[in-house]
Amino acid sequence: MLHVLPDVRLDFKTMTAIRKGKPVKLTKTMWRLMAILIAAGGDLVTRKDLNVLCFDSISMNIRSLDTFFAMIRKLLGNIIKTHHGLGYSWCPDGYVVKYTMHSRNQKKQKKK
């Protein structure tokens, strides 16, 4: 699986990441989290689901997820959307996710 964004290239087959032409080192956990979010196609993935899918645990400290996503943002830029108190979604630079509490249907729109 290869994802190419304006400043970021993610190659899941070789587990290599490049940002602005420079290699970026991601941990195996970061790769798993990114794969889960990308597979969800921009839909919200709850903290509980991330804990189960990534760590095989419901009781993982939810602040650990915050730390991982903060590190991913620092390394790759703003490609993750936080839904405070709910979870996260894949949201590459240049897009915003519209989310309502009553609907899990999310739409991506190009920033103007």
C-alpha positions in Angstrom: 0.0 0.0 0.0 1.5 3.3 -1.1 0.1 6.7 -0.2 1.6 9.8 -1.8 0.6 13.3 -0.5 2.1 16.6 -1.5 4.8 16.5 1.2 4.6 12.9 2.4 5.1 9.5 0.9 4.1 6.4 2.9 5.0 3.0 1.7 3.5 0.3 3.9 5.1 -2.6 2.0 8.6 -1.4 2.8 7.6 0.6 5.9 9.4 3.7 4.6 8.1 7.2 5.1 9.5 10.4 3.5 8.5 13.9 4.3 9.7 16.8 2.2 12.3 14.5 0.6 13.8 13.3 3.9 13.3 9.9 5.4 11.2 9.7 8.6 11.5 6.9 11.1 8.1 5.6 12.3 7.7 2.9 15.0 5.7 -0.3 14.2 2.9 1.0 16.4 2.7 4.3 14.4 2.6 2.2 11.2 -0.3 0.1 12.6 -2.2 3.2 13.7 -1.8 4.9 10.3 -2.9 1.7 8.5 -6.0 1.5 10.6 -7.0 5.1 10.0 -6.2 4.9 6.2 -8.3 1.7 5.9 -11.2 3.6 7.5 -11.1 6.0 4.6 -11.5 9.2 6.6 -14.2 7.8 8.9 -13.9 8.3 12.6 -12.1 5.4 14.4 -13.0 5.4 18.1 -10.3 5.3 20.8 -11.8 1.9 21.9 -11.5 0.5 18.4 -7.9 1.8 18.0 -7.0 0.1 21.3 -8.5 -3.2 20.3 -7.1 -3.1 16.7 -3.7 -1.8 17.5 -2.9 -3.0 21.1 -5.4 -5.9 21.5 -6.6 -4.2 24.6 -9.7 -2.2 25.6 -8.0 -0.9 28.8 -4.9 0.7 27.2 -4.3 4.2 28.6 -6.1 6.5 26.2 -3.4 9.1 26.7 -1.0 6.7 25.0 -2.9 7.2 21.8 -2.7 11.0 22.1 1.1 10.6 22.5 1.4 8.4 19.4 -0.7 10.7 17.3 1.2 13.8 18.5 4.5 12.1 17.4 3.0 11.2 14.0 1.9 14.8 13.5 5.3 16.1 14.5 7.0 13.7 12.0 4.5 13.7 9.1 2.5 16.9 9.5 -1.2 17.4 10.1 -2.6 14.3 8.5 -4.6 13.1 11.5 -7.9 14.7 12.7 -8.7 14.5 16.4 -12.3 14.1 17.3 -12.0 15.2 21.0 -13.3 12.6 23.4 -14.2 10.2 20.5 -11.2 9.2 18.4 -9.3 10.0 15.3 -9.6 10.0 11.5 -7.2 10.1 8.5 -7.2 13.6 7.1 -4.4 14.6 4.8 -3.2 18.2 4.6 -5.5 20.3 2.5 -8.7 18.6 3.7 -11.0 19.2 6.6 -13.4 16.6 8.0 -17.0 17.6 8.8 -18.3 15.5 11.7 -21.6 15.6 13.6 -22.4 13.8 16.8 -25.6 12.4 15.2 -24.0 10.9 12.2 -20.9 8.8 11.5 -21.0 9.9 7.9 -18.2 12.2 7.3 -17.4 14.3 4.2 -14.0 15.6 3.1 -13.9 19.0 1.5 -11.0 20.8 -0.1 -9.9 23.8 1.9 -10.4 27.1 0.1 
